[in-house]
């Protein structure tokens, strides 16, 4: 399951980090700190999301 979670985290992490960056830019945080904080928050949020998705996929084999 760890291999599955690792592969999923590549996609989920980049998607959520990119979405957080776009949301931050739309809200007006267009300096370097705003972009980096948004990317970090999206990456951190992706860990539990990845775990939930991997668990659902693993349990429903």
ROGUDO-486378 format. One record per residue: residue in one letter; x, y, z of N, C-alpha, C in turn. Coordinates in pm, whole numbers, plus 32768, in hexadecimal, padded with zeros to 4 digits. Layout:
N
AXYZXYZXYZ
...
% end
This chain:
61
X80527F8980008000800080008056807D8000
X80CE80758038812480EC803D815181157FB1
X816780B47F5B818F80D47ED1811B811B7E8A
X80A280E97E9E802C81287E63801C81B67E97
X802C81C97F19801F824F7F54808B82AD7F20
X810482797F0C816F82CD7ED7815382FD7E4A
X812182A37DF7810182C97D6E808C832B7D6B
X802783107DBD7FB4836B7DC27FDC83F47DF6
X803A83F77E54806284787E8F80A684D27E29
X80EA84977DC9812684E87D5F80BB85387D15
X804C84F87CF77FE3853A7CAB7F8985927D03
X7F62855D7D757F0985A97DCE7F5186217E09
X7FCF860F7E30801B867D7E69802F86F07E07
X805486CF7D8D806987397D2B7FE6877D7D04
X7F7A87307D007EF9876B7CDD7EC987CA7D4A
X7ED0879F7DC87EA287F67E357EFE886D7E49
X7F81885B7E397FDD88CC7E457FC389317DD5
X7FB089017D5D7F91895C7CEE7F0E89A47CFF
X7EA9895C7D307E28899C7D4A7E328A067DB7
X7E8189EA7E1D7E948A4B7E897EDE8AC67E56
X7F3F8AB27DFE7F878B247DC47F298B7B7D72
X7ED78B3C7D1F7E788B897CCE7E168BD47D28
X7DE48B927D927D878BD57DED7DCC8C4A7E32
X7E498C397E5A7E938CA67E997EA88D1B7E3A
X7EC88CFD7DBE7EDA8D697D5D7E588DB37D41
X7DEA8D6B7D3D7D688DAB7D267D448E067D9B
X7D6A8DDC7E147D4B8E2D7E8B7DAB8EA37E9B
X7E108EAD7E477E688F207E497EEE8F0A7E8D
X7F0B8E917EB47F8D8E747EF07FF18E527E81
X80208EBB7E3D80738EA37DC781078EBB7DE0
X81308EC17E5E81BE8ECA7E7A81F68E3E7E92
X827A8E347E9E82BB8DB17EAA82908D687F28
X82808DAF7F9782578D6E801481CB8D338009
X81718D7A7FCB80E88D487FBB80E38CCA7F67
X81308CC87EFC81328C537EA381708BDB7EEB
X81DE8BF17F32821F8B837F7981CA8B4C7FEA
X81878BA48033812E8B77809F80B98B278066
X80808B577FF980118B0E7FBA803D8A867F89
X80B38A7E7F4E80E589FD7F1D80FF899E7F92
X813689D17FFE8151897D807280D0894C80B2
X806D89A380BC7FED897A80F67FA98910809F
X7FAC8922801D7F7288BE7FC47FBA88397FCE
X803E883D7FDC808C87C17FE9806E877B806C
X806187C780D98045878D815C7FB987518160
X7F59879781257ECF876581227EC586E580D0
X7F1F86D280727F17865D801B7F3B85DA8062
X7F8085DF80D37FA1856381197F258518814A
X7ECA855781957E53850B81BD7DF884E68148
X7DF2853B80E47DA1851B806F7DD984A18028
X7E5C849B801A7E9C84277FDC7E8283A9802C
X7E8B83B480AF7E74833F81047DE5830B80F4
X7D84836580F07CF9833C80E07CE182FA8058
X7D1783347FF07D0482FD7F6A7D4882757F5F
X7DC282697F917E0B81EA7F8A7DC4817E7FDA
X7D9081A2804E7D49814080A07CCA810F805A
X7C82816B801B7C0981437FD17C2C80E97F5C
X7C9481087F147CBC80B57EA47CEF802D7ED2
X7D38802A7F3F7D707FAC7F727D037F527FA9
X7CA07F8C7FED7C357F3B80287BD47F047FC1
X7BC67F487F517B657F1F7EEB7BA77ED37E78
X7C107E877E957C527E3C7E2A7BFB7DCF7DF8
% end
